[in-house]
Amino acid sequence: MITRKTFLQLGLSSAVVSLLPAAGSPVRAAQSAAKSGNLAQTPLISQLNPVLRLYPAKAIERSGDIRFGAAEIEVMLPFFGSGAVTWNVTVPASGTYQVSACYASTVPGSSLEISSGERSIHHGVQVTEGYFLPDPAGPSPNPGDPDTASFWSERQFYSFERVPLNGELQLSRGVNVIKLQLSGEKGRENFRLRSLELIPVAQKASLEASRDAARRRRANTDWFAKAGYGIWVHFLDMTTPRRGPAKSYPDAVNDLDVAALASLMEETGAAYVIFNVNHGHPTCPAPIQSWEELHPGWTTRRDLIGELAAALNACGIKLMLYMNCPGLGNLVQLPRTGVDSPGMSEEQYTRALCKVFTEIGLRYQDKVAGYWLDSWFQTDESYPNLPFDALSDAIKAGYSQRLVSYNYWAFPVETEWQDYWSGELTDLPVKRFESRYIKCGAGAGLQAHSAIKLDAPWFHTAVDSNMEPPLYTAEQLTDYIRGCMEDQAPVSIGVGIFQDGTIGEASRQVLRKLRQAIRKT
């Protein structure tokens, strides 16, 4: 069973910055090359990101009442009182920097001090808002213990926000020492740090122009906002049959009855289906040449993506694709460290993504309505200078209205070059968005969307085992989805699937009732 905790234990990266290319930058020249397929001649990365992001994993010193936990999952740093984190930061040119802190807290009263040299910034920690809220069942029996499942279920500490701090730091060319000091109540968790962001004042105008350009080029999300809900299935080489030995991935792809699967999705009332390209291993259920070049033997002769898109479209259902980009780009997951080791240079990784996205886009045109791209908080940390504008051109090749979301999980998104929030809430939320565009939290400003699981922990991998039982009743799902429909915020329901394309009977009955309640058919 793969949980988010397990996934994080297997994969996290450790770089420090992420790119927001300035408007008018040389990256624009590379976009024409990407569209024409002439990627080999023009560099896709022409500048470094001026925004510095400092993650706990890259700190040179950590002290006080803080810890990552036994698995050293260095995604975020929990404080159980007072503590300090220190970084060495290399700056290409002297200048003044504004600072934002990305953190989560449910406890007011703590205070932050950010210092470098003779300058310091003071900030009173505020209670953050978002949609990862306290479990209705109440507090865990072992609060604050990273070695227990309860630590990971305390969702109130996942309501991360990007909080601008009042004050500026003066950094010099070369190496600077930056220190974060938290003063807080000892004995309980009061603060989780995701990162510090340092924004050069001299480049604020160009950075904002880039963000504006990204917002102007977003696809129209009207159909998505009106969709109500869709179904998300994980059909992978790890997906197991209901009973008996598993087939090889190529055989499972060849034998999948797409007409039956499309009919099943129609029966659930889904307006769209999110179908996996890969996860864990670099599978690709279609003969995508650029993918085969990267991962020989992992593509299939059958074009399952194309056939499924046609079958779903005939039922009035749109197809979207899930892709785990680290798996495409050879980010090696180092066990029990939570750190990813890049297997390519940034230029090679960008080139690989652009080539794959362009081929898929031109092959399927509007038959692929969107992407849900996973593991981007890891990707950005490993590849800090990705040109998201060039990636956007590749993603939308063949269909300019193709939607895309980069999954930063609970953390504030680090790029505006996306169309909707990934919304991996996992559990049925206890709070509505109350607007089409998110007002607070990790996805502020984006088209609202939530992704929850109905039964399996995203995908079914148990051997000779029934599907996990539904976590929610049809009535619970109906109440939540009706509210989200008022907010124009679609809900993606993760449903476990067997290798033959069927789902658990109990979940099927829940979804039938959901369709009757929502679709009135």
N, C-alpha and C positions, 0 to 999 in steps of 0.2 A: 504494500500500500504506500503510494507516494503522497506525502503531505507537503505543504509549503515548508515546514521545518526541515524535512528530509531534503527537499530540493535546494534549500538555502545551504544546508550542510555540504552539499555536493558542488555548489557553484556560486562563487562571488569573486569579483575582481578588485584590483587595488590601485588603479591610477588616480589622478588627482583632478583632472579638468575635463570639460566637455564643450564641444564647439557650437557656437552660434555665429555663423559666418556673416560678416558685415554686408549690407546691401551694396551692390556694385563691386564686390570682391572678384578676384580672378577665378573663383569657383564657377562663376557664370559661364566662362569660356568652356569649361569641362562639360557643362550640361548639353551643349550642342553635340559634343563628341559622344556622349552617352546615348543620345537619341539616334545618332547615325550608326552606332555600333563601333565607332572608331575610338575605343577607350584606351588603346595601347599608346597613343601618341601624346595625349594631354594629361598632365597631372590633375587628379581630382582634389587633392588637398594642397592648397597653395598658401595657407597661413595657419598659425597656431591660434587657439582660442584665447581671447583676452580675458575671459572670465576664469578665475582660479577657483576650483572646488577642492576643499580639504576634507578628506574622509578619515574617520578614526583609524582605519586600517593602515594608513600611511603615516601616522603620528610617530615621532621619534621617542616620545615618552608619554606614558599614561600613569596617573597616580591617584590615590584616594579611594573612595568608596565606589568603585566602578569595576565592571568586569564584562567580558564577552560571553562567558559561559564555557562549559567543558568542550564544546565543539568549536569554539572560537569562531562563531559566526559573525564576522566583522562587517555586518551590514549596517548596524546601528549600535550605539554605545549606551547601555543603561547605567544611570547614576542612582545609587542607593544612599545618597548623602552628598557631601562635598567631594569634589575631585577636579583634576586638571588634565588637560591634553595639550601637547606641544608639537608643533610641526616645524620643519625647515622648508621654506618656500623659496624657490628660485624665480626671480622676476627679471624679465629681459630689459626693462628700463624703469628708472625711478618715476614715481608718480603717486597720486592720491587714490585711495580705494575706498569705496563704500562696502559695507558688510551686511550680509543677510545670514541668518541662522536657520537651518532646516531642522526642526525638532518637534517632539511631541511631549505634552505634559498635561496631566489632569490635576496637578497640585500647584496652586499659586503660592507665591512667597519666596521662591528661590531667586537667586540673582546671578547674572552672568557678567564676567569681565573678559573682554577680548583685548589683548595688548600686543604691541610690537614696538620695540625701542622705548621711547619716552611717551608714546601715545597709547591711550586705552579708551575703550568704549564700554559703557555700563548699560545693562539692560535688565529690567525686571521681568522674569519669566512669566508668560501668560498662559492661561489654559487654552490649548489649541482645539480647533474644531475640525470636523470631518465626518466620515461615514463608517469608520471602524470604531464602533461604540462598545461600551461595557456589555458583557454577556448578561442577558436578562436573568440567568440563573444565579447571579450574584458573584461576589469575589471568590477567587480560587483559594483552596485550602493552604497552598504554599506560595503566597504572593512574593514576587521578586526573585524566585529561584530559577535561573536560566536552565537548570538541568532537568526541569519537570515540564510536562506537557502544559501545565497550568500557565507557565510563563508565556507560552505561545498563544494561549487562548484568551489572554487579557487584551482584547482588541482595543480597549480605550487608549492604550499606549501606541497604537498605530495611527492615530489621527494626527499625522504630520502636517505641518504648514511651513511655508517659507516666510520668515518674519524679518523685514528690514529693520536694522538697528540704527539708532540715532548716533551719528558720529562717523568719523573717517580715520583710516590709518594711512600713514605716510610710509611707503615701502621704497627701499633703495635697490638699485640695480645689483643683481647677484643674490646671494642667499640671505633671507630674512628669517628670524625666529618669531613665530606667532604662537601665542598661548591663550587657551580658553580655560577660564577658572569658573567653576560653578560652586556657589555656596547654597546648600540646601539642608533640609531636615534629615538627620540620620535615622536609619531603621526601616525605611520603606522606599520603594522606587518613586522618584519624583520627576525624572527627566530622561528622555532618550534623544541622543544626538545622532542625526544623519550626516550633516555636513555643515561647514562654513562656506559661504560663497563670497568671493572678493571681486568686486566689479570696478574696473578702472574708470575714474570719473572722465578722463580724456576721451574715452570711447563710448560713453553712454549714448550719444546721439546715433552713432552708427549701429550699435547693438539694438536700440529701439527701432531703427529703420528696418533692420533685419527681421525683428519680431513682427513688425507691421506687415512686411512683405509676406511672411509666413501666414499670417491671419487672412490676408487678402486672397491667398491662393488655396485656402481650404475648400474642400469639396462641399457641395450642398448636402446637408444631412437630413433634409426634410423626410425622405422615405424612411430613414432609420428612426427618426424621432416618432414617427407614426406607426412603427412596426409592432409595438406592444411587447412582443417577446420572440426570441428565437431559440433554437436548440444547438448545443455545442457537443460534438462527439469526438472522441479521441481514438481513431482507428490507426494503430501503429504496429510495428513489429513486436511490441511488447503486449499487445492486446491478445487476450486468451479466449479460447472457445468456452462454450458453456460446459462441455464435458469432453474428455478424451484429449489426445495429443494435439498440440498446436501445429498449424500449417506454417510453412515458411512464409515470409512476408510477400514475395512475388506470387506464390500460390494463393494466399489469402486475398491479394488484390485482384488476381485473375478471376477468382471464384465469387467475389462480392456481387450480389444481385442489386444493381443500382436502381432498377425499377421498383423493387420491393423496398429498398431503403427510402427512396423518394416518397413512396406511398405511406410508409411509416411516419416520415416527417410531416406529411400532409395531415395524417391522422392526429398528430400532436397539436396542430394549429400553428406551427412555427411559421413566422414570416420570413425567416432566413435561417440558414444552417452554417455554423462555423465548423470546418473540417480540417483536420491536421495534415500538414505536409510532413513535419518531423517533430520529434521531441525525444531527447536522450541520444538516439542514433540518427545519422543523417539520411533518413528515408525520404523518398520523394515518389509518390504514386503516379508518376507520369514520365514520359520520355523527354525530360528537360535536359538538353545537351550541356548547357553551362553547369548544371548541377552534377551531371555525370563526370564532367571534367574535374570537378573538385572532389567528388566522392565516387570513384568507379565502382560499379556494381550495386549501388544503392538506389538507382532509379528503376522504373519498371517499363516494360514494353507497352503495357496497357495504359491508355490515357484515362485513368480513373477520374482525374480532376475534370477533364472535358466532358466525359460521359455523365458524371454526377451533376455537373452544372446544367447540362441539357435536360436531364430527367427532372431535376428540381425546378428549373425554369418552366418546364411544361406544367408543373403543378402550381405555378405562381409563387415559387419560393426562390429567394436569392441565395447564392453561394458566396461565403466569405472563407478565407483561408487563415488558419493559425500557422505561424512559423516561429521556431525557436532559432533566432539568428546566430547565437554562439555555436550551436550545433552545425550550422552551415559554415561558419568561419574558423573552425578548429580551435575554439577557446577550450583549452584543456582544463578540466575540472580537477583540482587537487583535493583529494579526499581529506575530510576532517579539518581543513584549514579555512574553508569558505572562500578561497582565493582562486581566481581563474588565471591561467597562464596563456597569454596570447600565442597563437600558432602562426600568425601572419603579421606583417607590418600593417600600419593603418592604411597606407595606400593600397596594399594588396587586398585588405579586407573590404575597403570601400569599392574597389574595382570588382571584386567577386560579388558583392551584394548588388551593385548596379547591373552587372551582366545578367544575374539570375532574375532580378525583378523585371528588367526590360524584356527578357525572353518570355517570361510568364505573361506579362502584360500584353505584349503584342500577339501572343498565341491565343489568349482567351478573350481579349477585348472586354466588352461589358459583361461577359459571362461570369467574371470574378468581380463581385461588387465591393470587396474590401479585404483588408488584412487586420489581424490581431497579432502583433509582433511581440514575442515574449522576451523577458530577461534583459531589458534595456538598462536597468540600473547597473547590472554587471557589465554590459557591453560598453556603456559610456566610461566606466572606470578603467576598462582595459584599453579602449580606443578613444582617447580624449579629444581628438580633433576631427571627428567625422563631419563631412559636409552634408548637413541634412537637406539643404536645398537641392543638391545633386541627387541624393537618395530619393527625394520627393518626385523629381522628374522621372526617375527609373520606375518607382512604384506605380506611378500614374500613366506609364507608357501604354498606349492603346486605348486608354479610357481615363479622361481627366477627372471624372467624378468618382473614381475608386477611393473608398475611405481607407484610412490607416490610423492605427493607434499603436503607440509604443508603450509597452507595459513597464512602468516604474513601480508597480505594486503599490505599497502604502506611501511611497515617498513623493515629494513634489516633482512634477515632471520637469525635465531639463531641456526640453525643446518645444517650441511652438509649432514645429512643422508636423502637425498631426490634426486629425479631424474630430476625434472623440476621445473620451477618457476610457482607458482599458477597464477600470472599475472592478478589479479582481477582489471583491469583498469576500468571496467564498461562501460565507454564511448568510442566511437571509437577514438583511439589515433590519434594524429597529427604527431607522430614521429615513424619511423620504428626502429626495433632493429638493423638492418644492420649487423647482424651476428647470427649464430646459438646459440652461447653461449653468455650470456649477459655480456657486458663489464662494465657497470656502474649501479648505483642505487641499489634498494632493493634486487634484485635477482642476483647480480653479480656472474658470474661463472657458473650459472645453464643453462640448456637447456631453450631457450627462448620459451615463450608461453603467449598468452593474452586471457583473458576472458571478453567478452563484452555482453551487453544485447541488444536484438533487439526490444523488445516491453514492456512486463510486467517488473515491478521492481523485476526481478528474478523469482517470481512466482505470479500467478494470484489468488487473493483472493476476488475480488469484487463479489457481489451478483447480479444475474440477470443483467449482464453487458457484453457488447461485450469486446473482447480482446483489450488491449491498442494498438494504431496504431503503425506501424513500425517507429522507430526513424531514419532509414537510408534507402536509396534507394538501389536497387540491384547494381547500378553502383558504389555507394560509398563503399559498402562492397567489390565489386569485385576489385576495385583499391587497397584497403588496403590489402586484402588477397593475391592478386598477388604479392605485394611487400613482404609480410611475407613469401610467398612460396619461393621467391628468397633467403630470409634469413634463410630458413628452420625453421621457427617459426610458429607452428600451432595456429589457432584461434578457441576458443570455443565460440559459439554464443548462448547466453541465450534466449530461446524462451518460452513464456508463453504457458501453456497447460491447457486445461479444464479437468474436472474430467472424461470425457469419452475418453480421450486420443487424442482429436483433438486440433488443434491450430487455431489461427485467420486467416481468409481467406486472408486478406491483407498481412500478414507476409508469408503465404504460397506462394503467388504469387511472393513475393520478393525472397524467397528461391528457387523457381523454376527457376527464371531468373539467380540467382547466380549459380545454378548447371550448367545451359547451358553455362554460361560464363567460369566457372572454369573447369568443368569436360568435357565440349564439348559434352554432351549427353542430 
